[in-house]
Amino acid sequence: MNNTRLLITLVLASSLGQPAVAAPAHWDAVLLTPLGLYHFDPHTVSDKGGIKTVQTLLDYKTTQETSEGQKYRSSQTEIQLNCKSQSARIMHTSYHSAAMGTGKEVFKEGSVREWMDVVKGTPIERIAHRVC
């Protein structure tokens, strides 16, 4: 009986066009700095009440290490941009053992930071220019 239920659920889900896996990220390079190469995913941009939310990625030139000794090669960050006031804030950051946000997630921060002015010549300014 449970197998029949599972089969019906799978058939219904597939007929509704639900994807089996999430679409892969499409990272556009933004700026190369001494720390590494910054990217953003234009497909993740959303707008709610004039605030744009976007996923960014930093691919480090060299292996980094957390205070607990966990090694990582990239970090993914969700950023909010207020295009009108030219300010930004970090929402969430995850640190990954391999390049381009792949490998094991070794650490995650979820605290919302304060709004800060977008500074010219920074990766955030480059992202804001393309998103806003």
GROMACS elastic network, one bead per residue, 0.5 to 0.9 nm:
[ bonds ]
;  ai    aj funct       b0    kb
    1     4     6  0.52458   500
    1     5     6  0.64129   500
    1     6     6  0.87718   500
    2     5     6  0.50624   500
    2     6     6  0.61587   500
    2     7     6  0.86092   500
    3     6     6  0.50659   500
    3     7     6  0.61300   500
    3     8     6  0.86348   500
    4     7     6  0.50963   500
    4     8     6  0.61935   500
    4     9     6  0.85999   500
    5     8     6  0.51696   500
    5     9     6  0.61603   500
    5    10     6  0.86437   500
    6     9     6  0.50879   500
    6    10     6  0.61759   500
    6    11     6  0.86339   500
    7    10     6  0.51410   500
    7    11     6  0.61704   500
    7    12     6  0.86005   500
    8    11     6  0.51271   500
    8    12     6  0.60948   500
    8    13     6  0.85068   500
    9    12     6  0.51793   500
    9    13     6  0.60564   500
    9    14     6  0.85893   500
   10    13     6  0.51138   500
   10    14     6  0.61390   500
   10    15     6  0.85355   500
   11    14     6  0.52394   500
   11    15     6  0.60972   500
   11    16     6  0.87003   500
   12    15     6  0.50924   500
   12    16     6  0.63127   500
   12    17     6  0.89737   500
   13    16     6  0.52662   500
   13    17     6  0.68480   500
   13    18     6  0.60593   500
   13    19     6  0.87881   500
   14    17     6  0.52815   500
   14    18     6  0.58656   500
   14    19     6  0.77004   500
   14    20     6  0.82943   500
   15    18     6  0.76391   500
   18    21     6  0.88733   500
   19    22     6  0.68520   500
   19    23     6  0.84235   500
   21    24     6  0.87587   500
   22    25     6  0.89317   500
   23    26     6  0.89676   500
   25    41     6  0.63653   500
   25    43     6  0.77381   500
   25    44     6  0.83291   500
   26    40     6  0.79541   500
   26    41     6  0.53034   500
   26    42     6  0.72581   500
   26    43     6  0.70650   500
   26    44     6  0.89664   500
   27    39     6  0.56240   500
   27    40     6  0.53365   500
   27    42     6  0.75303   500
   27    43     6  0.89573   500
   27    56     6  0.80537   500
   27    57     6  0.77210   500
   27   100     6  0.84246   500
   28    38     6  0.85033   500
   28    39     6  0.51897   500
   28    40     6  0.54330   500
   28    41     6  0.60949   500
   28    42     6  0.73851   500
   29    32     6  0.81272   500
   29    37     6  0.69747   500
   29    38     6  0.59860   500
   29    40     6  0.67963   500
   30    37     6  0.73668   500
   30    38     6  0.54154   500
   30    39     6  0.50803   500
   30    40     6  0.70788   500
   30   123     6  0.65869   500
   30   124     6  0.89947   500
   30   126     6  0.64752   500
   30   127     6  0.68102   500
   31    36     6  0.84068   500
   31    37     6  0.58606   500
   31    38     6  0.53124   500
   31    39     6  0.72967   500
   31   122     6  0.80310   500
   31   123     6  0.58554   500
   31   126     6  0.75160   500
   32    35     6  0.78999   500
   32    36     6  0.58137   500
   32    38     6  0.63066   500
   32   123     6  0.85069   500
   33    36     6  0.52489   500
   33    37     6  0.62278   500
   33    38     6  0.78605   500
   33   123     6  0.86338   500
   34    37     6  0.84110   500
   34    60     6  0.88860   500
   34    61     6  0.77364   500
   35    58     6  0.85696   500
   35    59     6  0.84119   500
   35    60     6  0.58443   500
   35    61     6  0.61353   500
   35    62     6  0.79878   500
   36    58     6  0.64425   500
   36    59     6  0.54772   500
   36    62     6  0.79909   500
   37    57     6  0.82044   500
   37    58     6  0.57412   500
   37    59     6  0.52328   500
   37    60     6  0.65581   500
   37    61     6  0.75777   500
   38    56     6  0.73156   500
   38    57     6  0.57640   500
   38    59     6  0.64454   500
   38    60     6  0.86240   500
   38   123     6  0.65643   500
   39    55     6  0.86831   500
   39    56     6  0.55950   500
   39    58     6  0.63260   500
   39    59     6  0.80305   500
   39   123     6  0.84057   500
   39   127     6  0.82475   500
   40    43     6  0.89306   500
   40    44     6  0.85523   500
   40    54     6  0.72059   500
   40    55     6  0.58076   500
   40    57     6  0.59903   500
   40    58     6  0.88064   500
   40   127     6  0.70274   500
   41    44     6  0.56739   500
   41    45     6  0.74044   500
   41    54     6  0.70015   500
   41    55     6  0.57733   500
   41    56     6  0.63746   500
   41    57     6  0.82512   500
   42    45     6  0.56593   500
   42    54     6  0.74138   500
   42    55     6  0.80851   500
   42   130     6  0.87016   500
   42   131     6  0.76443   500
   43    46     6  0.85753   500
   43    54     6  0.84741   500
   43    55     6  0.88674   500
   44    53     6  0.76281   500
   44    54     6  0.55354   500
   44    55     6  0.61314   500
   45    52     6  0.64890   500
   45    53     6  0.55385   500
   45    55     6  0.73633   500
   45   131     6  0.74336   500
   46    51     6  0.81498   500
   46    52     6  0.54749   500
   46    53     6  0.52534   500
   46    54     6  0.67645   500
   47    50     6  0.60727   500
   47    51     6  0.55369   500
   47    53     6  0.64471   500
   48    51     6  0.53355   500
   48    52     6  0.65464   500
   48    53     6  0.81493   500
   49    52     6  0.83280   500
   50    81     6  0.86208   500
   50    82     6  0.66016   500
   50    83     6  0.72543   500
   50    84     6  0.76997   500
   51    80     6  0.64315   500
   51    81     6  0.56543   500
   51    83     6  0.70514   500
   51    84     6  0.87445   500
   52    79     6  0.82034   500
   52    80     6  0.55197   500
   52    81     6  0.50407   500
   52    82     6  0.64975   500
   52    83     6  0.75497   500
   52   131     6  0.77005   500
   52   132     6  0.76973   500
   53    78     6  0.69280   500
   53    79     6  0.56841   500
   53    81     6  0.63179   500
   54    77     6  0.83345   500
   54    78     6  0.57401   500
   54    79     6  0.54750   500
   54    80     6  0.64980   500
   54    81     6  0.80690   500
   54   127     6  0.89790   500
   54   131     6  0.83723   500
   55    76     6  0.69874   500
   55    77     6  0.57653   500
   55    79     6  0.63509   500
   55    80     6  0.89800   500
   56    75     6  0.83388   500
   56    76     6  0.56499   500
   56    77     6  0.51205   500
   56    78     6  0.61996   500
   56    79     6  0.71900   500
   56   127     6  0.86625   500
   57    74     6  0.70623   500
   57    75     6  0.56832   500
   57    77     6  0.62020   500
   57    78     6  0.88358   500
   57   100     6  0.70766   500
   57   101     6  0.70566   500
   58    73     6  0.85868   500
   58    74     6  0.55027   500
   58    75     6  0.52938   500
   58    76     6  0.65103   500
   58    77     6  0.82785   500
   58    99     6  0.88093   500
   58   100     6  0.76050   500
   58   101     6  0.82934   500
   59    62     6  0.88418   500
   59    73     6  0.63489   500
   59    75     6  0.67920   500
   59    76     6  0.88366   500
   59    98     6  0.88849   500
   59    99     6  0.58862   500
   59   100     6  0.58681   500
   59   101     6  0.77758   500
   60    63     6  0.67209   500
   60    64     6  0.75054   500
   60    72     6  0.85799   500
   60    73     6  0.55180   500
   60    74     6  0.56493   500
   60    75     6  0.81682   500
   60    99     6  0.76847   500
   61    64     6  0.89570   500
   61    73     6  0.77959   500
   62    73     6  0.68765   500
   63    71     6  0.64692   500
   63    72     6  0.57871   500
   63    73     6  0.50248   500
   63    74     6  0.83753   500
   63    97     6  0.86480   500
   64    70     6  0.82999   500
   64    71     6  0.56155   500
   64    72     6  0.52536   500
   64    73     6  0.61473   500
   64    74     6  0.83563   500
   65    68     6  0.77580   500
   65    69     6  0.55507   500
   65    70     6  0.53688   500
   65    72     6  0.60502   500
   65    73     6  0.87134   500
   66    69     6  0.51618   500
   66    70     6  0.51674   500
   66    71     6  0.65027   500
   66    72     6  0.78042   500
   66   106     6  0.86943   500
   66   107     6  0.79397   500
   67    70     6  0.74792   500
   70    97     6  0.84731   500
   70   106     6  0.64457   500
   70   107     6  0.79623   500
   71    95     6  0.88753   500
   71    96     6  0.82541   500
   71    97     6  0.62754   500
   71   106     6  0.74940   500
   72    75     6  0.78263   500
   72    95     6  0.61448   500
   72    96     6  0.52069   500
   72    98     6  0.65169   500
   72    99     6  0.83605   500
   72   104     6  0.87741   500
   72   105     6  0.84278   500
   72   106     6  0.69924   500
   72   107     6  0.87862   500
   73    95     6  0.76531   500
   73    96     6  0.61341   500
   73    97     6  0.53553   500
   73    98     6  0.50885   500
   73    99     6  0.52858   500
   73   100     6  0.80403   500
   73   101     6  0.80956   500
   73   102     6  0.89584   500
   74    94     6  0.85568   500
   74    95     6  0.59411   500
   74    96     6  0.53092   500
   74    97     6  0.68697   500
   74    98     6  0.63545   500
   74    99     6  0.52843   500
   74   100     6  0.60224   500
   74   101     6  0.55430   500
   74   102     6  0.79088   500
   75    93     6  0.66892   500
   75    94     6  0.55362   500
   75    96     6  0.59180   500
   75    97     6  0.89456   500
   75    99     6  0.85974   500
   75   100     6  0.79631   500
   75   101     6  0.61674   500
   76    92     6  0.81605   500
   76    93     6  0.55420   500
   76    94     6  0.52898   500
   76    95     6  0.65093   500
   76    96     6  0.79636   500
   76   100     6  0.84560   500
   76   101     6  0.62219   500
   77    90     6  0.69807   500
   77    91     6  0.72576   500
   77    92     6  0.55500   500
   77    94     6  0.65563   500
   77    95     6  0.88831   500
   78    89     6  0.87972   500
   78    90     6  0.61754   500
   78    91     6  0.53993   500
   78    92     6  0.52541   500
   78    93     6  0.65300   500
   79    88     6  0.68922   500
   79    89     6  0.57580   500
   79    91     6  0.56510   500
   79    92     6  0.75115   500
   79   124     6  0.89062   500
   80    87     6  0.85081   500
   80    88     6  0.55501   500
   80    89     6  0.54082   500
   80    90     6  0.64678   500
   80    91     6  0.70218   500
   80   115     6  0.88876   500
   81    84     6  0.88516   500
   81    85     6  0.88360   500
   81    86     6  0.72681   500
   81    87     6  0.59688   500
   81    89     6  0.67842   500
   81   115     6  0.88760   500
   81   118     6  0.88037   500
   81   124     6  0.88970   500
   81   128     6  0.69182   500
   81   131     6  0.86491   500
   81   132     6  0.81578   500
   82    85     6  0.56900   500
   82    86     6  0.56601   500
   82    87     6  0.52603   500
   82    88     6  0.60945   500
   82    89     6  0.87870   500
   82   115     6  0.88554   500
   82   128     6  0.88129   500
   82   132     6  0.84730   500
   83    87     6  0.68869   500
   83    88     6  0.84736   500
   83   128     6  0.72234   500
   83   129     6  0.89262   500
   83   131     6  0.85646   500
   83   132     6  0.56272   500
   84    87     6  0.80338   500
   84   132     6  0.86912   500
   85    88     6  0.89355   500
   85   117     6  0.80054   500
   85   118     6  0.89855   500
   86   116     6  0.85913   500
   86   117     6  0.60899   500
   86   118     6  0.56240   500
   86   119     6  0.87713   500
   86   125     6  0.86823   500
   86   128     6  0.81152   500
   87   115     6  0.60271   500
   87   116     6  0.52454   500
   87   118     6  0.50297   500
   87   119     6  0.87254   500
   88   114     6  0.82855   500
   88   115     6  0.53639   500
   88   116     6  0.54582   500
   88   117     6  0.64220   500
   88   118     6  0.62320   500
   88   124     6  0.78462   500
   88   128     6  0.87331   500
   89   112     6  0.73751   500
   89   113     6  0.57051   500
   89   114     6  0.59557   500
   89   116     6  0.62910   500
   89   117     6  0.89001   500
   90    93     6  0.77012   500
   90   111     6  0.80792   500
   90   112     6  0.60810   500
   90   113     6  0.55327   500
   90   114     6  0.78726   500
   90   115     6  0.82271   500
   91   109     6  0.86008   500
   91   110     6  0.64483   500
   91   111     6  0.62506   500
   91   113     6  0.65169   500
   92   108     6  0.75747   500
   92   109     6  0.56967   500
   92   111     6  0.63808   500
   92   112     6  0.69658   500
   93   107     6  0.84484   500
   93   108     6  0.57759   500
   93   109     6  0.51641   500
   93   110     6  0.65169   500
   93   111     6  0.86749   500
   94   101     6  0.84499   500
   94   105     6  0.67261   500
   94   106     6  0.77002   500
   94   107     6  0.58416   500
   94   109     6  0.62883   500
   94   110     6  0.84750   500
   95   101     6  0.75146   500
   95   104     6  0.84626   500
   95   105     6  0.57007   500
   95   106     6  0.56868   500
   95   107     6  0.52177   500
   95   108     6  0.62269   500
   95   109     6  0.87063   500
   96    99     6  0.73874   500
   96   100     6  0.82971   500
   96   101     6  0.55496   500
   96   102     6  0.60597   500
   96   103     6  0.58582   500
   96   104     6  0.55365   500
   96   106     6  0.56324   500
   96   107     6  0.74010   500
   97   101     6  0.78853   500
   97   102     6  0.68983   500
   97   103     6  0.50813   500
   97   104     6  0.52457   500
   97   105     6  0.63806   500
   97   106     6  0.64509   500
   98   101     6  0.64783   500
   98   102     6  0.50936   500
   98   104     6  0.72401   500
   98   105     6  0.88834   500
   99   102     6  0.58547   500
   99   103     6  0.75821   500
  100   103     6  0.87865   500
  101   104     6  0.87890   500
  101   105     6  0.83348   500
  102   105     6  0.78656   500
  103   106     6  0.88809   500
  105   108     6  0.75110   500
  113   116     6  0.87653   500
  116   119     6  0.87970   500
  118   122     6  0.78717   500
  118   124     6  0.65505   500
  118   125     6  0.57139   500
  118   128     6  0.81786   500
  119   122     6  0.59989   500
  119   123     6  0.88864   500
  119   124     6  0.75879   500
  119   125     6  0.61517   500
  120   123     6  0.86871   500
  120   124     6  0.84706   500
  120   125     6  0.57096   500
  120   126     6  0.81207   500
  121   124     6  0.83182   500
  121   125     6  0.63015   500
  121   126     6  0.71092   500
  122   125     6  0.52142   500
  122   126     6  0.64618   500
  122   127     6  0.87676   500
  123   126     6  0.50801   500
  123   127     6  0.61965   500
  123   128     6  0.85559   500
  124   127     6  0.50201   500
  124   128     6  0.59625   500
  124   129     6  0.84645   500
  125   129     6  0.60545   500
  125   130     6  0.87254   500
  126   129     6  0.51308   500
  126   130     6  0.65536   500
  126   131     6  0.87667   500
  127   130     6  0.52547   500
  127   131     6  0.60753   500
  127   132     6  0.83841   500
  128   131     6  0.50065   500
  128   132     6  0.55014   500
  129   132     6  0.57427   500
